[in-house]
């Protein structure tokens, strides 16, 4: 186990990641704010779903999710169709235009990271990806059916990927 001072420094570093998130937000086109980008990204990642499921994945209130959904639907990036199982509900799915927007967002994000991390080696970027995934997994598996503190085996990573439990995200692309 790391020393307490290491965890304190980690907390400071993660708080400072806000600058990276603000940088990501600045590259988004005005017509596609971060909430809209997150909706599109989750629909690409998980496929069609009800708005209630989308709200769970976004980890935000249903009213906030509804505003994001209305925004992307008005632009033709998603379609809302009746749920065959419950006509009161709607199924959300990405449109070809929505996929095009995601392609543009992905290109912008990739270019920003390539520019900002141009002095990093491939190995360093790979290490960061590995460690961030491990950090996310360590938090994701702390639920009732996951690993306990100090008992993280790494097996939960595949379990979460299979069950969609690690799919909470606010990252646009």
WOBEL-V305198 format. One record per run of one state. SS is the DSSP state (h for helix, s for strand, l for the rest). FROM is the first residue (numbers start at 1). TO is the last residue. If there is no record, write none. Layout:
# WOBEL-V305198
ss=SS from=FROM to=TO
ss=SS from=FROM to=TO
This chain:
# WOBEL-V305198
ss=l from=1 to=3
ss=h from=4 to=16
ss=l from=17 to=17
ss=h from=18 to=27
ss=l from=28 to=33
ss=h from=34 to=46
ss=l from=47 to=48
ss=s from=49 to=50
ss=h from=51 to=58
ss=l from=59 to=61
ss=h from=62 to=74
ss=l from=75 to=77
ss=s from=78 to=83
ss=l from=84 to=85
ss=s from=86 to=94
ss=l from=95 to=95
ss=h from=96 to=116
ss=l from=117 to=121
ss=h from=122 to=140
ss=l from=141 to=154
ss=h from=155 to=163
ss=l from=164 to=173
